[in-house]
Amino acid sequence: MRAPDDLRALVEERLATLSLLPELHGQADSVRYALTGGGKRVRPVICLATGEAAGASVETVMPAALGLELIHAFSLVHDDLPSLDNDEERRGQPSTWAKYGEAVAVLAGDALFGEALRLALSYPTPHVARELTDATLGMIGGQYLDITATQPDMATLHRLKTGCLFGASVGMALWAAGVPEAEQGPWRGFGAELGLLFQVVDDILDGDGYVLTDGLDGARGIADESADRAQAALAQVTADTSVLAGIVESLRSRTI
């Protein structure tokens, strides 16, 4: 079982050498720019760690993990656009649209989406691609609720906008590893908590979201309860989930 830092290094290496469809021509430059600007790589690391815990090799699960990161990058490229968040900077460098222009940035996001599906479709089962597609659509639905301020409640918003890709980090790994659907319950219970945990801690660090609605102590309590539920779900899995348990604790206590 590899440590998260080792898995993160493998993801970075594969992203740097990722083969893109030649038909993208010069558009590939903006796609690579969007992928190599840093980031925590939390989702692909969770995917790879889940796959290893379920008995699959890193190489087997890697296409699913990379597909997740491409979808995450797609969402950030489009989120930064002037028509959405209008952010000119991302991780200390110009955002994709600020560097390449709006039109090219829109196409970069589209290309990241297509390349992610191409990776997910490399598996003999359609379940991996279906999991990624459903999660992406859920994320888009959450973004719609956010920009239109039509969310019924905070939990629904973040279950979609943040939680869907975290859940898919686990679900895609299970399908790639060949875990029967009937045995996926505890794993998915674990995955369902990760998005909430990540989002609430983000809000604690930024001083918004759950901190504004529940106060700092209330938000910390929500994060701790989510982390505890994730650990309880892992305890029901008949496999070595120590790396995943460590990831939960690192998400609970992160400071960046």
One Martini backbone bead per residue (centre of mass of N, CA, C, O) as a GRO file, in nm:
protein
  256
    1MET     BB    1   0.093   0.039   0.026
    2ARG     BB    2   0.065   0.359  -0.058
    3ALA     BB    3   0.132   0.669  -0.004
    4PRO     BB    4  -0.004   0.967  -0.080
    5ASP     BB    5   0.260   1.101  -0.186
    6ASP     BB    6   0.320   0.878  -0.393
    7LEU     BB    7   0.055   0.904  -0.552
    8ARG     BB    8   0.090   1.200  -0.628
    9ALA     BB    9   0.348   1.161  -0.793
   10LEU     BB   10   0.221   0.975  -1.005
   11VAL     BB   11   0.012   1.174  -1.109
   12GLU     BB   12   0.206   1.394  -1.203
   13GLU     BB   13   0.359   1.221  -1.406
   14ARG     BB   14   0.109   1.147  -1.586
   15LEU     BB   15   0.014   1.434  -1.653
   16ALA     BB   16   0.285   1.527  -1.796
   17THR     BB   17   0.241   1.256  -2.014
   18LEU     BB   18  -0.024   1.291  -2.141
   19SER     BB   19  -0.224   1.166  -2.389
   20LEU     BB   20  -0.342   1.342  -2.662
   21LEU     BB   21  -0.539   1.420  -2.903
   22PRO     BB   22  -0.428   1.531  -3.208
   23GLU     BB   23  -0.695   1.697  -3.292
   24LEU     BB   24  -0.633   1.946  -3.099
   25HIS     BB   25  -0.374   2.063  -3.134
   26GLY     BB   26  -0.320   2.371  -2.990
   27GLN     BB   27  -0.521   2.312  -2.754
   28ALA     BB   28  -0.324   2.143  -2.576
   29ASP     BB   29  -0.183   2.374  -2.426
   30SER     BB   30  -0.423   2.457  -2.237
   31VAL     BB   31  -0.465   2.183  -2.111
   32ARG     BB   32  -0.185   2.155  -1.979
   33TYR     BB   33  -0.200   2.413  -1.816
   34ALA     BB   34  -0.449   2.323  -1.639
   35LEU     BB   35  -0.285   2.059  -1.518
   36THR     BB   36   0.014   2.212  -1.421
   37GLY     BB   37  -0.075   2.425  -1.165
   38GLY     BB   38  -0.139   2.231  -0.955
   39GLY     BB   39  -0.245   2.075  -0.656
   40LYS     BB   40  -0.367   1.817  -0.448
   41ARG     BB   41  -0.495   1.550  -0.575
   42VAL     BB   42  -0.721   1.411  -0.402
   43ARG     BB   43  -0.898   1.236  -0.588
   44PRO     BB   44  -0.683   1.045  -0.718
   45VAL     BB   45  -0.572   0.942  -0.450
   46ILE     BB   46  -0.830   0.810  -0.351
   47CYS     BB   47  -0.863   0.623  -0.590
   48LEU     BB   48  -0.595   0.467  -0.561
   49ALA     BB   49  -0.633   0.379  -0.264
   50THR     BB   50  -0.891   0.222  -0.310
   51GLY     BB   51  -0.785   0.023  -0.519
   52GLU     BB   52  -0.569  -0.103  -0.339
   53ALA     BB   53  -0.762  -0.194  -0.109
   54ALA     BB   54  -0.928  -0.373  -0.336
   55GLY     BB   55  -0.670  -0.516  -0.514
   56ALA     BB   56  -0.548  -0.311  -0.707
   57SER     BB   57  -0.364  -0.159  -0.925
   58VAL     BB   58  -0.247   0.141  -1.012
   59GLU     BB   59  -0.259   0.097  -1.320
   60THR     BB   60  -0.561   0.022  -1.331
   61VAL     BB   61  -0.668   0.305  -1.187
   62MET     BB   62  -0.540   0.553  -1.331
   63PRO     BB   63  -0.749   0.642  -1.547
   64ALA     BB   64  -0.963   0.721  -1.338
   65ALA     BB   65  -0.796   0.929  -1.182
   66LEU     BB   66  -0.737   1.117  -1.422
   67GLY     BB   67  -1.028   1.176  -1.501
   68LEU     BB   68  -1.097   1.328  -1.243
   69GLU     BB   69  -0.886   1.557  -1.275
   70LEU     BB   70  -0.998   1.662  -1.544
   71ILE     BB   71  -1.274   1.743  -1.436
   72HIS     BB   72  -1.173   1.939  -1.227
   73ALA     BB   73  -1.028   2.123  -1.428
   74PHE     BB   74  -1.274   2.193  -1.596
   75SER     BB   75  -1.426   2.338  -1.366
   76LEU     BB   76  -1.211   2.561  -1.317
   77VAL     BB   77  -1.196   2.689  -1.595
   78HIS     BB   78  -1.501   2.770  -1.597
   79ASP     BB   79  -1.521   2.921  -1.323
   80ASP     BB   80  -1.311   3.158  -1.412
   81LEU     BB   81  -1.488   3.289  -1.588
   82PRO     BB   82  -1.643   3.588  -1.637
   83SER     BB   83  -1.943   3.455  -1.625
   84LEU     BB   84  -1.866   3.369  -1.336
   85ASP     BB   85  -1.598   3.444  -1.132
   86ASN     BB   86  -1.370   3.619  -1.256
   87ASP     BB   87  -1.076   3.477  -1.260
   88GLU     BB   88  -0.725   3.561  -1.316
   89GLU     BB   89  -0.643   3.351  -1.086
   90ARG     BB   90  -0.449   3.033  -1.037
   91ARG     BB   91  -0.225   2.933  -0.825
   92GLY     BB   92  -0.035   3.201  -0.893
   93GLN     BB   93  -0.166   3.214  -1.185
   94PRO     BB   94  -0.297   3.241  -1.467
   95SER     BB   95  -0.567   3.179  -1.591
   96THR     BB   96  -0.669   3.038  -1.872
   97TRP     BB   97  -0.821   3.289  -1.985
   98ALA     BB   98  -0.595   3.501  -1.921
   99LYS     BB   99  -0.387   3.359  -2.121
  100TYR     BB  100  -0.592   3.261  -2.386
  101GLY     BB  101  -0.877   3.322  -2.351
  102GLU     BB  102  -1.204   3.249  -2.356
  103ALA     BB  103  -1.242   3.056  -2.596
  104VAL     BB  104  -1.007   2.862  -2.529
  105ALA     BB  105  -1.108   2.793  -2.242
  106VAL     BB  106  -1.366   2.655  -2.321
  107LEU     BB  107  -1.222   2.436  -2.491
  108ALA     BB  108  -1.049   2.323  -2.266
  109GLY     BB  109  -1.281   2.215  -2.098
  110ASP     BB  110  -1.399   2.033  -2.315
  111ALA     BB  111  -1.141   1.860  -2.353
  112LEU     BB  112  -1.122   1.753  -2.065
  113PHE     BB  113  -1.387   1.602  -2.075
  114GLY     BB  114  -1.320   1.417  -2.317
  115GLU     BB  115  -1.058   1.289  -2.199
  116ALA     BB  116  -1.190   1.166  -1.950
  117LEU     BB  117  -1.377   0.974  -2.105
  118ARG     BB  118  -1.154   0.821  -2.254
  119LEU     BB  119  -1.038   0.697  -1.999
  120ALA     BB  120  -1.298   0.559  -1.887
  121LEU     BB  121  -1.335   0.389  -2.170
  122SER     BB  122  -1.082   0.183  -2.125
  123TYR     BB  123  -1.276  -0.004  -2.002
  124PRO     BB  124  -1.467  -0.298  -2.017
  125THR     BB  125  -1.651  -0.130  -1.841
  126PRO     BB  126  -1.913   0.117  -1.816
  127HIS     BB  127  -1.912   0.209  -1.511
  128VAL     BB  128  -1.689   0.419  -1.502
  129ALA     BB  129  -1.812   0.627  -1.701
  130ARG     BB  130  -2.085   0.655  -1.559
  131GLU     BB  131  -1.979   0.764  -1.293
  132LEU     BB  132  -1.845   1.017  -1.411
  133THR     BB  133  -2.090   1.140  -1.552
  134ASP     BB  134  -2.279   1.165  -1.310
  135ALA     BB  135  -2.089   1.344  -1.142
  136THR     BB  136  -2.067   1.577  -1.342
  137LEU     BB  137  -2.368   1.648  -1.352
  138GLY     BB  138  -2.392   1.705  -1.051
  139MET     BB  139  -2.187   1.934  -1.043
  140ILE     BB  140  -2.337   2.116  -1.243
  141GLY     BB  141  -2.594   2.138  -1.077
  142GLY     BB  142  -2.455   2.275  -0.836
  143GLN     BB  143  -2.358   2.522  -0.991
  144TYR     BB  144  -2.635   2.623  -1.068
  145LEU     BB  145  -2.744   2.665  -0.782
  146ASP     BB  146  -2.528   2.874  -0.710
  147ILE     BB  147  -2.560   3.099  -0.943
  148THR     BB  148  -2.892   3.109  -0.878
  149ALA     BB  149  -2.979   3.067  -0.581
  150THR     BB  150  -3.159   2.758  -0.567
  151GLN     BB  151  -3.094   2.619  -0.320
  152PRO     BB  152  -3.250   2.447  -0.062
  153ASP     BB  153  -2.956   2.379   0.060
  154MET     BB  154  -2.637   2.326   0.160
  155ALA     BB  155  -2.625   2.016   0.133
  156THR     BB  156  -2.713   1.994  -0.163
  157LEU     BB  157  -2.498   2.166  -0.292
  158HIS     BB  158  -2.240   1.998  -0.184
  159ARG     BB  159  -2.321   1.717  -0.281
  160LEU     BB  160  -2.281   1.812  -0.576
  161LYS     BB  161  -2.040   2.014  -0.623
  162THR     BB  162  -1.839   1.825  -0.436
  163GLY     BB  163  -1.933   1.521  -0.373
  164CYS     BB  164  -1.943   1.369  -0.646
  165LEU     BB  165  -1.633   1.336  -0.702
  166PHE     BB  166  -1.568   1.192  -0.439
  167GLY     BB  167  -1.751   0.951  -0.482
  168ALA     BB  168  -1.612   0.871  -0.756
  169SER     BB  169  -1.333   0.803  -0.638
  170VAL     BB  170  -1.452   0.537  -0.530
  171GLY     BB  171  -1.639   0.411  -0.748
  172MET     BB  172  -1.431   0.384  -0.981
  173ALA     BB  173  -1.238   0.197  -0.826
  174LEU     BB  174  -1.433  -0.038  -0.785
  175TRP     BB  175  -1.480  -0.101  -1.082
  176ALA     BB  176  -1.179  -0.134  -1.163
  177ALA     BB  177  -1.145  -0.371  -0.932
  178GLY     BB  178  -1.416  -0.557  -0.932
  179VAL     BB  179  -1.636  -0.477  -0.734
  180PRO     BB  180  -1.914  -0.577  -0.628
  181GLU     BB  181  -2.204  -0.417  -0.575
  182ALA     BB  182  -2.285  -0.575  -0.307
  183GLU     BB  183  -1.987  -0.465  -0.172
  184GLN     BB  184  -2.003  -0.126  -0.178
  185GLY     BB  185  -2.142   0.016   0.060
  186PRO     BB  186  -1.915   0.104   0.265
  187TRP     BB  187  -1.747   0.257   0.061
  188ARG     BB  188  -1.974   0.464  -0.013
  189GLY     BB  189  -2.006   0.578   0.269
  190PHE     BB  190  -1.728   0.700   0.270
  191GLY     BB  191  -1.751   0.876   0.006
  192ALA     BB  192  -2.001   1.055   0.105
  193GLU     BB  193  -1.814   1.224   0.321
  194LEU     BB  194  -1.578   1.375   0.172
  195GLY     BB  195  -1.710   1.632   0.058
  196LEU     BB  196  -1.805   1.752   0.322
  197LEU     BB  197  -1.536   1.762   0.465
  198PHE     BB  198  -1.388   1.938   0.261
  199GLN     BB  199  -1.586   2.183   0.260
  200VAL     BB  200  -1.589   2.260   0.560
  201VAL     BB  201  -1.286   2.310   0.587
  202ASP     BB  202  -1.277   2.527   0.375
  203ASP     BB  203  -1.467   2.720   0.532
  204ILE     BB  204  -1.286   2.748   0.777
  205LEU     BB  205  -1.042   2.872   0.621
  206ASP     BB  206  -1.234   3.109   0.478
  207GLY     BB  207  -1.495   3.204   0.647
  208ASP     BB  208  -1.741   3.040   0.518
  209GLY     BB  209  -2.042   2.913   0.479
  210TYR     BB  210  -2.068   2.724   0.753
  211VAL     BB  211  -1.966   2.956   0.931
  212LEU     BB  212  -2.211   3.149   0.872
  213THR     BB  213  -2.443   2.935   0.961
  214ASP     BB  214  -2.277   2.776   1.231
  215GLY     BB  215  -2.013   2.853   1.290
  216LEU     BB  216  -1.711   2.749   1.390
  217ASP     BB  217  -1.796   2.521   1.586
  218GLY     BB  218  -2.014   2.399   1.405
  219ALA     BB  219  -1.831   2.329   1.164
  220ARG     BB  220  -1.637   2.148   1.321
  221GLY     BB  221  -1.855   1.944   1.400
  222ILE     BB  222  -1.933   1.856   1.113
  223ALA     BB  223  -1.654   1.752   1.032
  224ASP     BB  224  -1.620   1.542   1.258
  225GLU     BB  225  -1.872   1.376   1.193
  226SER     BB  226  -1.788   1.301   0.907
  227ALA     BB  227  -1.522   1.162   0.978
  228ASP     BB  228  -1.647   0.949   1.163
  229ARG     BB  229  -1.826   0.818   0.946
  230ALA     BB  230  -1.598   0.737   0.758
  231GLN     BB  231  -1.455   0.550   0.962
  232ALA     BB  232  -1.694   0.362   1.013
  233ALA     BB  233  -1.715   0.259   0.723
  234LEU     BB  234  -1.427   0.141   0.703
  235ALA     BB  235  -1.469  -0.070   0.939
  236GLN     BB  236  -1.662  -0.251   0.734
  237VAL     BB  237  -1.414  -0.319   0.575
  238THR     BB  238  -1.249  -0.612   0.428
  239ALA     BB  239  -0.970  -0.425   0.456
  240ASP     BB  240  -0.694  -0.227   0.398
  241THR     BB  241  -0.767   0.119   0.523
  242SER     BB  242  -0.530   0.299   0.638
  243VAL     BB  243  -0.487   0.512   0.418
  244LEU     BB  244  -0.777   0.623   0.419
  245ALA     BB  245  -0.780   0.702   0.717
  246GLY     BB  246  -0.550   0.910   0.684
  247ILE     BB  247  -0.699   1.095   0.487
  248VAL     BB  248  -0.923   1.179   0.673
  249GLU     BB  249  -0.737   1.317   0.884
  250SER     BB  250  -0.611   1.521   0.684
  251LEU     BB  251  -0.882   1.659   0.616
  252ARG     BB  252  -0.958   1.743   0.907
  253SER     BB  253  -0.652   1.900   0.962
  254ARG     BB  254  -0.624   2.098   0.753
  255THR     BB  255  -0.450   2.430   0.646
  256ILE     BB  256  -0.494   2.440   0.296
   0.00000   0.00000   0.00000
